[in-house]
Amino acid sequence: MKRQDFFFACLVLAGLIPAGYFSILAASSIADYCSRSESAEARILRWEINEMKGKYPIKGYYSFEVKGAAWSGSTRLGEPWHLNEPAAIASLQEMAKRKWAVWYDPANPSLSSLEKNFPYGLAARALTCYGVLAYFALFARKFIRNI
């Protein structure tokens, strides 16, 4: 193998690692999103505010009913998280007034969540990694041969 081909193969491999990582995360998140296709009315049991890395996410514990069977679960609500505890408490007071729905997997209702958001960020990261990889695969080869 020529030295330039080896360098190019190492460059492509270095690009495949983050692309593969984000692809696996995105595929897993999209599978979770698609599997939670049914919803039911949630009965909120309690709310918690925990500090994580200087921010304050809100976690809800809930129960719901599917075909006469009772199920329960918990969800840490997604970002943006609150920057201080008083802001989280104020938001929590507003959320306590709302009616909540649980999104669950009809084949396995133990897989449930209070939120159902498509993972646009992970999909964009994976596509960006593949775009950078395609750039290096198509255009960087010329520059490597000139080295």
CYANA upper distance limits for C-alpha pairs under 8 A (distance plus 0.5 A):
  1 MET  CA      5 ASP  CA      6.97
  1 MET  CA      6 PHE  CA      7.07
  2 LYS  CA      6 PHE  CA      6.78
  3 ARG  CA      7 PHE  CA      6.74
  4 GLN  CA      8 PHE  CA      6.60
  4 GLN  CA    144 ILE  CA      6.66
  4 GLN  CA    145 ARG  CA      6.51
  4 GLN  CA    147 ILE  CA      8.43
  5 ASP  CA      9 ALA  CA      6.55
  6 PHE  CA     10 CYS  CA      6.70
  7 PHE  CA     11 LEU  CA      6.72
  7 PHE  CA    144 ILE  CA      8.24
  8 PHE  CA     12 VAL  CA      6.72
  8 PHE  CA    141 ARG  CA      7.28
  8 PHE  CA    144 ILE  CA      7.63
  9 ALA  CA     13 LEU  CA      6.60
 10 CYS  CA     14 ALA  CA      6.57
 11 LEU  CA     15 GLY  CA      6.84
 11 LEU  CA    136 PHE  CA      8.36
 12 VAL  CA     16 LEU  CA      6.65
 12 VAL  CA    133 LEU  CA      7.21
 12 VAL  CA    136 PHE  CA      7.93
 12 VAL  CA    137 ALA  CA      7.39
 13 LEU  CA     17 ILE  CA      6.94
 14 ALA  CA     18 PRO  CA      8.10
 15 GLY  CA     19 ALA  CA      6.95
 15 GLY  CA    129 CYS  CA      7.63
 15 GLY  CA    130 TYR  CA      8.40
 15 GLY  CA    132 VAL  CA      8.12
 15 GLY  CA    133 LEU  CA      5.99
 16 LEU  CA     20 GLY  CA      6.22
 16 LEU  CA    129 CYS  CA      8.50
 16 LEU  CA    130 TYR  CA      8.40
 16 LEU  CA    133 LEU  CA      7.72
 17 ILE  CA     21 TYR  CA      6.68
 18 PRO  CA     22 PHE  CA      6.62
 18 PRO  CA    126 ALA  CA      8.46
 18 PRO  CA    129 CYS  CA      7.27
 19 ALA  CA     23 SER  CA      6.46
 19 ALA  CA    126 ALA  CA      5.97
 19 ALA  CA    127 LEU  CA      8.29
 19 ALA  CA    129 CYS  CA      5.44
 19 ALA  CA    130 TYR  CA      6.50
 20 GLY  CA     24 ILE  CA      6.64
 20 GLY  CA    126 ALA  CA      8.18
 21 TYR  CA     25 LEU  CA      6.90
 22 PHE  CA     26 ALA  CA      6.43
 22 PHE  CA    122 LEU  CA      6.92
 22 PHE  CA    123 ALA  CA      8.09
 22 PHE  CA    125 ARG  CA      6.98
 22 PHE  CA    126 ALA  CA      5.41
 23 SER  CA     27 ALA  CA      6.42
 23 SER  CA    122 LEU  CA      8.35
 23 SER  CA    123 ALA  CA      7.87
 23 SER  CA    126 ALA  CA      5.81
 24 ILE  CA     28 SER  CA      6.57
 25 LEU  CA     29 SER  CA      6.66
 25 LEU  CA    122 LEU  CA      7.43
 26 ALA  CA     30 ILE  CA      6.50
 26 ALA  CA    119 PRO  CA      7.35
 26 ALA  CA    122 LEU  CA      5.61
 26 ALA  CA    123 ALA  CA      5.93
 26 ALA  CA    126 ALA  CA      7.78
 27 ALA  CA     31 ALA  CA      6.54
 28 SER  CA     32 ASP  CA      6.77
 29 SER  CA     33 TYR  CA      6.61
 29 SER  CA    118 PHE  CA      8.41
 29 SER  CA    119 PRO  CA      6.84
 30 ILE  CA     34 CYS  CA      6.60
 30 ILE  CA    118 PHE  CA      7.35
 30 ILE  CA    119 PRO  CA      7.09
 31 ALA  CA     35 SER  CA      6.51
 32 ASP  CA     36 ARG  CA      6.83
 33 TYR  CA     37 SER  CA      8.21
 33 TYR  CA    116 LYS  CA      7.00
 33 TYR  CA    117 ASN  CA      7.56
 33 TYR  CA    118 PHE  CA      6.83
 35 SER  CA    104 TYR  CA      8.06
 35 SER  CA    105 ASP  CA      5.79
 35 SER  CA    106 PRO  CA      8.35
 36 ARG  CA    103 TRP  CA      5.97
 36 ARG  CA    104 TYR  CA      4.96
 36 ARG  CA    105 ASP  CA      4.78
 36 ARG  CA    106 PRO  CA      7.77
 36 ARG  CA    111 LEU  CA      8.14
 36 ARG  CA    112 SER  CA      7.44
 36 ARG  CA    116 LYS  CA      8.26
 37 SER  CA    103 TRP  CA      7.14
 37 SER  CA    104 TYR  CA      6.92
 37 SER  CA    105 ASP  CA      6.63
 37 SER  CA    106 PRO  CA      7.70
 38 GLU  CA    103 TRP  CA      6.14
 38 GLU  CA    104 TYR  CA      6.01
 38 GLU  CA    105 ASP  CA      6.94
 38 GLU  CA    106 PRO  CA      6.79
 39 SER  CA    101 ALA  CA      6.68
 39 SER  CA    102 VAL  CA      5.80
 39 SER  CA    103 TRP  CA      4.92
 39 SER  CA    104 TYR  CA      6.58
 40 ALA  CA     64 PHE  CA      7.10
 40 ALA  CA     65 GLU  CA      7.55
 40 ALA  CA     66 VAL  CA      7.88
 40 ALA  CA    101 ALA  CA      6.01
 40 ALA  CA    102 VAL  CA      5.80
 40 ALA  CA    103 TRP  CA      7.25
 40 ALA  CA    104 TYR  CA      8.45
 41 GLU  CA     64 PHE  CA      6.81
 41 GLU  CA     65 GLU  CA      8.27
 41 GLU  CA     99 LYS  CA      8.30
 41 GLU  CA    100 TRP  CA      6.79
 41 GLU  CA    101 ALA  CA      5.10
 41 GLU  CA    102 VAL  CA      6.64
 42 ALA  CA     62 TYR  CA      6.73
 42 ALA  CA     63 SER  CA      6.39
 42 ALA  CA     64 PHE  CA      5.58
 42 ALA  CA     99 LYS  CA      8.03
 42 ALA  CA    100 TRP  CA      5.83
 42 ALA  CA    101 ALA  CA      5.49
 42 ALA  CA    102 VAL  CA      6.00
 43 ARG  CA     62 TYR  CA      5.98
 43 ARG  CA     63 SER  CA      5.78
 43 ARG  CA     64 PHE  CA      6.64
 43 ARG  CA    100 TRP  CA      7.96
 44 ILE  CA     60 GLY  CA      7.47
 44 ILE  CA     61 TYR  CA      6.51
 44 ILE  CA     62 TYR  CA      4.81
 44 ILE  CA     63 SER  CA      7.04
 44 ILE  CA    100 TRP  CA      8.26
 45 LEU  CA     60 GLY  CA      8.14
 45 LEU  CA     61 TYR  CA      5.92
 45 LEU  CA     62 TYR  CA      5.52
 45 LEU  CA     63 SER  CA      7.49
 46 ARG  CA     60 GLY  CA      6.58
 46 ARG  CA     61 TYR  CA      5.88
 46 ARG  CA     62 TYR  CA      7.64
 47 TRP  CA     58 ILE  CA      7.47
 47 TRP  CA     59 LYS  CA      6.22
 47 TRP  CA     60 GLY  CA      5.08
 47 TRP  CA     61 TYR  CA      6.76
 47 TRP  CA     92 LEU  CA      8.33
 48 GLU  CA     58 ILE  CA      6.26
 48 GLU  CA     59 LYS  CA      5.57
 48 GLU  CA     60 GLY  CA      6.89
 49 ILE  CA     56 TYR  CA      6.67
 49 ILE  CA     57 PRO  CA      6.45
 49 ILE  CA     58 ILE  CA      5.30
 49 ILE  CA     59 LYS  CA      6.84
 49 ILE  CA     85 GLU  CA      8.24
 49 ILE  CA     88 ALA  CA      7.69
 49 ILE  CA     89 ILE  CA      8.38
 50 ASN  CA     56 TYR  CA      6.19
 50 ASN  CA     57 PRO  CA      6.67
 50 ASN  CA     58 ILE  CA      7.43
 50 ASN  CA     59 LYS  CA      8.40
 51 GLU  CA     55 LYS  CA      6.08
 51 GLU  CA     56 TYR  CA      5.20
 51 GLU  CA     57 PRO  CA      7.38
 52 MET  CA     56 TYR  CA      6.65
 52 MET  CA     57 PRO  CA      7.74
 54 GLY  CA     83 LEU  CA      7.63
 54 GLY  CA     84 ASN  CA      8.48
 55 LYS  CA     81 TRP  CA      6.54
 55 LYS  CA     82 HIS  CA      6.20
 55 LYS  CA     83 LEU  CA      5.45
 55 LYS  CA     84 ASN  CA      6.97
 56 TYR  CA     81 TRP  CA      6.18
 56 TYR  CA     82 HIS  CA      5.47
 56 TYR  CA     83 LEU  CA      6.69
 56 TYR  CA     84 ASN  CA      6.76
 56 TYR  CA     85 GLU  CA      6.75
 56 TYR  CA     88 ALA  CA      6.93
 57 PRO  CA     76 ARG  CA      7.30
 57 PRO  CA     77 LEU  CA      7.14
 57 PRO  CA     78 GLY  CA      8.11
 57 PRO  CA     79 GLU  CA      8.07
 57 PRO  CA     81 TRP  CA      5.47
 57 PRO  CA     82 HIS  CA      6.82
 57 PRO  CA     88 ALA  CA      7.91
 58 ILE  CA     76 ARG  CA      6.32
 58 ILE  CA     77 LEU  CA      6.22
 58 ILE  CA     81 TRP  CA      8.22
 58 ILE  CA     88 ALA  CA      7.68
 58 ILE  CA     92 LEU  CA      8.06
 59 LYS  CA     74 SER  CA      7.42
 59 LYS  CA     75 THR  CA      6.01
 59 LYS  CA     76 ARG  CA      4.57
 59 LYS  CA     77 LEU  CA      6.42
 60 GLY  CA     74 SER  CA      5.99
 60 GLY  CA     75 THR  CA      5.90
 60 GLY  CA     76 ARG  CA      6.89
 60 GLY  CA     77 LEU  CA      8.05
 61 TYR  CA     72 SER  CA      8.05
 61 TYR  CA     73 GLY  CA      6.41
 61 TYR  CA     74 SER  CA      4.81
 61 TYR  CA     75 THR  CA      7.19
 62 TYR  CA     72 SER  CA      6.12
 62 TYR  CA     73 GLY  CA      6.10
 62 TYR  CA     74 SER  CA      6.56
 63 SER  CA     70 ALA  CA      7.51
 63 SER  CA     71 TRP  CA      6.05
 63 SER  CA     72 SER  CA      4.52
 63 SER  CA     73 GLY  CA      6.86
 64 PHE  CA     70 ALA  CA      6.37
 64 PHE  CA     71 TRP  CA      5.88
 64 PHE  CA     72 SER  CA      6.69
 64 PHE  CA    102 VAL  CA      7.78
 65 GLU  CA     69 ALA  CA      6.02
 65 GLU  CA     70 ALA  CA      5.06
 65 GLU  CA     71 TRP  CA      6.49
 66 VAL  CA     70 ALA  CA      7.02
 66 VAL  CA     71 TRP  CA      7.94
 66 VAL  CA    109 PRO  CA      8.11
 71 TRP  CA    109 PRO  CA      7.59
 71 TRP  CA    110 SER  CA      7.12
 72 SER  CA    110 SER  CA      7.74
 73 GLY  CA    110 SER  CA      7.67
 73 GLY  CA    112 SER  CA      7.18
 73 GLY  CA    113 SER  CA      7.91
 74 SER  CA    113 SER  CA      7.49
 74 SER  CA    114 LEU  CA      8.42
 75 THR  CA    113 SER  CA      6.20
 75 THR  CA    114 LEU  CA      6.64
 75 THR  CA    115 GLU  CA      8.36
 77 LEU  CA    114 LEU  CA      8.16
 77 LEU  CA    115 GLU  CA      7.62
 78 GLY  CA    115 GLU  CA      8.45
 82 HIS  CA     87 ALA  CA      6.65
 82 HIS  CA     88 ALA  CA      5.99
 83 LEU  CA     87 ALA  CA      7.62
 83 LEU  CA     88 ALA  CA      8.32
 84 ASN  CA     88 ALA  CA      7.03
 85 GLU  CA     89 ILE  CA      6.66
 86 PRO  CA     90 ALA  CA      6.67
 87 ALA  CA     91 SER  CA      6.68
 88 ALA  CA     92 LEU  CA      6.48
 89 ILE  CA     93 GLN  CA      6.72
 90 ALA  CA     94 GLU  CA      7.19
 91 SER  CA     95 MET  CA      6.73
 92 LEU  CA     96 ALA  CA      6.54
 93 GLN  CA     97 LYS  CA      7.46
 94 GLU  CA     98 ARG  CA      7.64
100 TRP  CA    114 LEU  CA      7.57
101 ALA  CA    114 LEU  CA      6.72
102 VAL  CA    112 SER  CA      6.96
102 VAL  CA    113 SER  CA      6.09
102 VAL  CA    114 LEU  CA      5.27
102 VAL  CA    115 GLU  CA      7.84
103 TRP  CA    112 SER  CA      5.97
103 TRP  CA    113 SER  CA      5.82
103 TRP  CA    114 LEU  CA      6.67
103 TRP  CA    115 GLU  CA      7.45
103 TRP  CA    116 LYS  CA      7.22
104 TYR  CA    108 ASN  CA      8.06
104 TYR  CA    109 PRO  CA      5.82
104 TYR  CA    110 SER  CA      7.84
104 TYR  CA    111 LEU  CA      6.21
104 TYR  CA    112 SER  CA      4.62
104 TYR  CA    113 SER  CA      7.00
105 ASP  CA    109 PRO  CA      5.61
105 ASP  CA    110 SER  CA      8.08
105 ASP  CA    111 LEU  CA      6.32
105 ASP  CA    112 SER  CA      7.09
119 PRO  CA    123 ALA  CA      6.88
120 TYR  CA    124 ALA  CA      6.51
121 GLY  CA    125 ARG  CA      6.71
122 LEU  CA    126 ALA  CA      6.73
123 ALA  CA    127 LEU  CA      6.69
124 ALA  CA    128 THR  CA      6.48
125 ARG  CA    129 CYS  CA      6.69
126 ALA  CA    130 TYR  CA      6.87
127 LEU  CA    131 GLY  CA      6.61
128 THR  CA    132 VAL  CA      6.72
129 CYS  CA    133 LEU  CA      6.61
130 TYR  CA    134 ALA  CA      6.51
131 GLY  CA    135 TYR  CA      6.69
132 VAL  CA    136 PHE  CA      6.84
133 LEU  CA    137 ALA  CA      6.54
134 ALA  CA    138 LEU  CA      6.45
135 TYR  CA    139 PHE  CA      6.16
135 TYR  CA    140 ALA  CA      7.50
136 PHE  CA    140 ALA  CA      5.09
136 PHE  CA    141 ARG  CA      7.42
137 ALA  CA    141 ARG  CA      6.84
139 PHE  CA    143 PHE  CA      7.89
140 ALA  CA    144 ILE  CA      6.67
141 ARG  CA    145 ARG  CA      6.75
142 LYS  CA    146 ASN  CA      7.12
143 PHE  CA    147 ILE  CA      7.17
